[in-house]
Amino acid sequence: MVKKSNNDLFILSNREIKWLYKNNNSNNWIIKTIITFNQCKCLDFSVVRYNENKFIIYFGEYKRNDLMGPVKLFAYYSDKNTTIEISNFDKNFINHIHSIIPDLQRKQLFILTGDFGERVGIYIIKMEDYFNYSKPIPYKVGSQIYRAAWGYLYNDELIYATDSQIDENYLIALDIKNKSISKLAILESSSIYSFKSNYNIYFSTVVEPKKFKNRSVFNYFSKNYAFNMNYYYLYNFDLSKKSLIKIQSKKKSFIPAGISGFGTYKFCGQCDNFFYIREQG
């Protein structure tokens, strides 16, 4: 995953985030590892500039966490080259964090969480400033309709796709003022990966196994996919027109998802008017 802020690039790969920037003196590109994940992974991250030369990277713990232990949220501060814990979920709340979406206009962060239970869904964290944050506050929780891996703010709405292998999936518009949701479209399966360019959101659905009742090693070889779906799809949603276009689809390979990974399209980054994707599984 690659994200751009000003002229800098931020790359999420394996268990680290790298910062790619130009040296002001030599004009050469420099790559620097700024965040390393040890005991857990990160599914997504957000970059916020709080002046021309300083930035913050927000991310949260992404781990299996079946027993719903505590889950932490972090911020990396470029001027101090340090990562600190800014907030956390107590035990028995959520499994993990999918994404953090800054809403600077309202001085808050939207927190998208997974996966199951009565407290899964969307939370907010209030920002006193860039250094002081509240505990997570339930915003829309308790249903798979509020379970999402990505989201984008547009006007007074949060646009997201649901990420469920047990309930039907939708493209959703959440009205931030009155907290109501509108189902914009039905999707074939859950969505984990996305990419935004100007007024366009590109996203993919996934071929993934149904929810397993145990952690048997045989699950890795299962082809018992959610919704009996063995195709994954690539979509474009135009924010300005609220129109959805199905770009293409592909059949999942014969290799079980537990071995090859979920069948999906992943977004690698953008250059000029092109963006790059790769197929998985």
N, C-alpha and C positions, 0 to 999 in steps of 0.2 A: 504494500500500500504506500502510495506517495501522495503527499499533500503539499500545496504551495502557499507561501505567505510572503507577500512582497516579491522579492527575487530569490528567496531562499526555498529550498526543498527539504522536506522532512520525510524520512523513509522508515516505515515499520517493517522489519524483517526478522524472522525467527524470534529471538528474545531480546531485541534491542531497537531503539529508535536512533537513527543517524540524522545529522544536520549537514546539509550540503550548501555551501555558500561561497561567494567570491571574495578573495583577498583584495582589499582596497588598494594595496600597494602594487602587487604583481598582476592582479586581474586573473589569477589562477583559481581554479575551483579547489576548495578544501572540504574534506569530509571528516566529520567528527562524531564519534559515538557519545551521545549525551545521556541516554537512559538505558539501563540494563535491567532486565527482569530476571529474578532468580527463582523464587518458589512458585510463581504464577505467570500467566501470559497477559497480554493486552489485546483485545479484539479491535479497538478503535481508539483514536485520540483526536483532540482538538487543539488548534493553535490560536492564541489570542495575542495581539500586539497591544501593549499598554504605553508605548511611545515608539519613536522611529526605530530605535535600536534594541529595545527590550521586548521579549516575548515570554509567554507562559504556555506550557503544554499540559493539558488536563487529560488524565486517564484513570481508569479504575481496574481493580483486580478481576481477572477473568480466569476462573478455575472451576473444576467440577463441583466441589463443595456440596455433596449430597446431604450432609448433616447440617447444612446451613449455619456454618460458623460465621464469625464477624467478617465483613468485607470492607476494604479500605479504598479511599479515593485520594489521588495524589495530584500535585502540581509541580512541574519543573520550572524554575526561574532562571532565565538565561544570564541575567546580570550577576547572579550569585553562583551559577553553575551547580545548583543543588536541587534536590527533589525532597519535598516535604509532604506529610500526610495532612490533608486539609479537612477531611471529615471521614465518617465511617458509619456503616450499618451495624447494629448490634446483632448478636446471634439470633437465629430463628426468624430472620426477615427474608433474605434473598439468597440465591445461589451465587450470583456474580453480577458484574456490571458489563453491559454491552457497549454503551456509548455515553459520552457527556457532551451536551449541546449548550454552549454559552448563549445566554439571552441577556446581553449587556444592557439593552434598553430598560429592562425590568429588574436589573441587578440580581440575576439568578442564573442557576445552571439547571437544565433539564437532565435528569439521570434516567437512562433506559436500562432496565434490569431484566434478568431472567432467573429461572426458567419456569418454575412451577410453584404452586402453593397459593395461599390466600393473599399474600402480600406482593406477588409479582406485579410488575407494571412500571408506571412512570412516577418519578419523584422529582422534587425540586430542592435545591440548596440555595438559600439566600446569601447574597454577597454584601457584606458591609463595605468592603473594598477588595482589592486584589489579594489581600493577605488574611482576611478574616471571613470565615464561612460558618453557616449554621449546620446543624445535623440534618440529615435527609428528612423531608416532609412529604408524606403521601400526597400525590396529586391525582392520579387516576390509576388505581390498583385493584387487584382482586379478580382479574379475568384475563384470559389469553388475548382478548381484543386489545389490551394495553401492553402486551409483550412485543417489543420491537428491538431490532439490532441497530437501526439507523433512523435518523430523522433530520429534517431541515426546516428552519423557520422561514416563513414567507408571509409578509404583512402580519396579521394577528393570528396566524395558524401554524401549527406544527404538522408537517406532512411526514407520514411514516408508513411503512408496510409492516404488517404483523409477522411474527416469527414463531409459528406454532406447528408442531407435528401432531397435535391432538384435536385442534379446532380448525374450522375453515379460515382461510387467510384473506386479508383485504388490504387495499391501499386506502389509507385513512387520512382525513383532514380533521385535526383537533383544534377547535376554537379556543384560544388561550383565555379570552375574556370570560366566557360562560362555561368553559370546560366540557362542551358538548362535542360529540364526534359525528362525522359524516363519512359513510362508506362510499368511496369514489369508484371502486372497482373490486370485483372478486378475482383473486389470484389462484393459480393452480396449486401452489404450495408455499411454504414459508420463504422469507427473503432475509439474507444476512449481509449481502454486499451491495454497495451503491457508490455513485460518483456524481457530483454536481458540477455543471458547467453553465454559467450564466443562469438562464431561466429553465434549464433542462436538468432533470434528475434521471440518470440512467441507473437501473437496478436489475438484479437477477433473482430468479427463484432457485431453490435447491432441491435436489433429490437426496433425501436423508432417511435413515431408518425410523420406524415407529418408536415410540417411547418404550424402552425395555423395562421389564419388571425386576431384573437383577443385573449383575455385572459379570455374567458368564463370558468366558473367552469365546464361546461360540457366537456371541453377538457380532463379532467382527466379520463373520462370514455370512451374516444374514442378508438376504435380498428382500426382506419384508419391509418395503418402503412406505413411508407415510402417504396416505391417500392413494396407495397403489400407483403412484406417479413415478415413471421412469424417464421423463423428459424434464429438462430445465430450460428456462426461458429468459430472454433479454428484453427489457422494456425501456421505453423513454416516456417520461411524464413531463409535459410542458406546464410549468407553474402558471404562466401568464394566461394560458388558454384553458387550463385544467383538462387537458386532453391526454389520453394514454394510447401509446402505439406499441404494439408487439413487434419487435425488430426481427428476432429469429429464435429458434429453439434447437435443441440437440438432445439425442437420446443418451442416457447414462451408459457408460461402458459396461461390459459384462463383469468387470471386477467389482466385488462387493464394496459398498461405501465405507465400511469399517477398515478396509485396507487401502483403497485408492483415495479416500476422502470423499466428501459429499460431491455429487455432480452439480456443477454450477459454473458461472462466469465470475471471475475476479477482476477487479479494476486496478491497473498498475500505475496509472498516472496520465498526464496530459502534456502535449507539446503543440503549441500553436493551436490550430483548429482540430487537432486529432487527439483522441484518447485511446489508451491501449488496454486491452483485456487479455486474459488468458483463460483457457478452459481447464477445469479440474475434474478429475474423476471420470 
